[in-house]
């Protein structure tokens, strides 16, 4: 007899949802807690992230890691950004898994 096994979402550690060593590029679109909100961030690996809004917080004031979707990251003090895979040089530079079509 085969067990019915479903896919469960594994909670990632909140620490993995934080974005470190990123710099703002492009327009400043506002401020939060005396920090500028940049439309776009770039990290040390030249990956880009687009501003989504403020990260949700728990009643105790900590960032709610359960509310962060895959591909989303928090840049302290609580700004939520989504990674731009379509503008990602890491993806663009990756070698193709398929050989070129040679007749």
Beta strands, then each sheet from edge to edge (+ up, - down):
strand 1: 23-32
strand 2: 35-42
strand 3: 48-54
strand 4: 72-75
strand 5: 79-83
sheet 1: 1+ 2- 3+ 5- 4+
end
